[in-house]
């Protein structure tokens, strides 16, 4: 089953329980910092996905074995 579908099925009581468990593990003062770092990580990941095609097109083409034997320079 899709993870997003499972999140949509959670009611408000389940969300409160999740928040309480997170507060027990990390403390109330750490939760905003964790949320900020999670948000910046997601943004960095999305930015990396957008930049990936331009980074791969900058690599030089690979010469085949036949080109290397014939001495072709590119």
C-alpha beads as a LAMMPS data file, in Angstrom:
LAMMPS data file: protein, C-alpha beads

74 atoms
73 bonds

1 atom types
1 bond types

-500.0 500.0 xlo xhi
-500.0 500.0 ylo yhi
-500.0 500.0 zlo zhi

Masses

1 110.0

Atoms # bond

1 1 1 0.000 0.000 0.000
2 1 1 1.178 3.509 -0.740
3 1 1 2.779 5.377 2.184
4 1 1 0.903 8.582 1.399
5 1 1 -2.355 6.661 1.472
6 1 1 -1.489 5.407 4.957
7 1 1 -0.809 8.967 6.117
8 1 1 -4.168 10.070 4.749
9 1 1 -5.921 7.318 6.716
10 1 1 -4.512 8.550 10.032
11 1 1 -7.031 10.425 12.143
12 1 1 -6.359 13.319 14.494
13 1 1 -5.922 11.003 17.484
14 1 1 -3.168 9.081 15.716
15 1 1 -1.391 12.347 14.811
16 1 1 -1.563 13.488 18.447
17 1 1 -0.114 10.164 19.551
18 1 1 2.729 10.481 17.025
19 1 1 3.499 14.022 18.199
20 1 1 3.496 12.915 21.850
21 1 1 5.893 10.061 21.104
22 1 1 8.192 12.437 19.215
23 1 1 8.106 14.854 22.142
24 1 1 9.080 12.034 24.493
25 1 1 12.012 10.992 22.293
26 1 1 13.375 14.396 21.356
27 1 1 11.885 16.901 23.793
28 1 1 9.627 19.828 22.942
29 1 1 12.526 22.229 22.340
30 1 1 14.119 20.001 19.668
31 1 1 10.986 19.449 17.538
32 1 1 11.071 22.834 15.704
33 1 1 14.765 22.342 14.951
34 1 1 14.084 18.837 13.609
35 1 1 11.218 20.122 11.452
36 1 1 13.428 22.901 10.027
37 1 1 16.259 20.527 9.189
38 1 1 13.826 18.052 7.619
39 1 1 12.339 20.823 5.471
40 1 1 15.758 22.039 4.347
41 1 1 16.787 18.463 3.545
42 1 1 13.706 17.980 1.374
43 1 1 14.391 21.284 -0.410
44 1 1 18.024 20.326 -1.022
45 1 1 16.936 16.943 -2.375
46 1 1 14.459 18.568 -4.780
47 1 1 17.115 21.068 -5.892
48 1 1 19.496 18.184 -6.518
49 1 1 16.925 16.401 -8.652
50 1 1 16.446 19.512 -10.772
51 1 1 20.204 20.033 -11.233
52 1 1 21.022 16.403 -12.056
53 1 1 20.330 16.447 -15.830
54 1 1 22.617 19.446 -16.374
55 1 1 25.386 17.784 -14.346
56 1 1 25.249 14.594 -16.408
57 1 1 25.294 16.462 -19.727
58 1 1 28.560 18.196 -18.726
59 1 1 30.481 14.901 -18.685
60 1 1 32.598 14.222 -21.775
61 1 1 31.411 11.491 -24.158
62 1 1 32.999 8.084 -23.814
63 1 1 34.951 6.756 -26.792
64 1 1 34.159 3.291 -28.001
65 1 1 36.860 0.650 -28.465
66 1 1 36.657 1.061 -32.252
67 1 1 37.281 4.807 -31.971
68 1 1 40.262 4.205 -29.714
69 1 1 41.784 1.690 -32.152
70 1 1 41.287 3.986 -35.116
71 1 1 42.855 6.867 -33.259
72 1 1 39.782 9.073 -33.553
73 1 1 40.116 12.044 -31.222
74 1 1 36.367 12.404 -30.525

Bonds

1 1 1 2
2 1 2 3
3 1 3 4
4 1 4 5
5 1 5 6
6 1 6 7
7 1 7 8
8 1 8 9
9 1 9 10
10 1 10 11
11 1 11 12
12 1 12 13
13 1 13 14
14 1 14 15
15 1 15 16
16 1 16 17
17 1 17 18
18 1 18 19
19 1 19 20
20 1 20 21
21 1 21 22
22 1 22 23
23 1 23 24
24 1 24 25
25 1 25 26
26 1 26 27
27 1 27 28
28 1 28 29
29 1 29 30
30 1 30 31
31 1 31 32
32 1 32 33
33 1 33 34
34 1 34 35
35 1 35 36
36 1 36 37
37 1 37 38
38 1 38 39
39 1 39 40
40 1 40 41
41 1 41 42
42 1 42 43
43 1 43 44
44 1 44 45
45 1 45 46
46 1 46 47
47 1 47 48
48 1 48 49
49 1 49 50
50 1 50 51
51 1 51 52
52 1 52 53
53 1 53 54
54 1 54 55
55 1 55 56
56 1 56 57
57 1 57 58
58 1 58 59
59 1 59 60
60 1 60 61
61 1 61 62
62 1 62 63
63 1 63 64
64 1 64 65
65 1 65 66
66 1 66 67
67 1 67 68
68 1 68 69
69 1 69 70
70 1 70 71
71 1 71 72
72 1 72 73
73 1 73 74
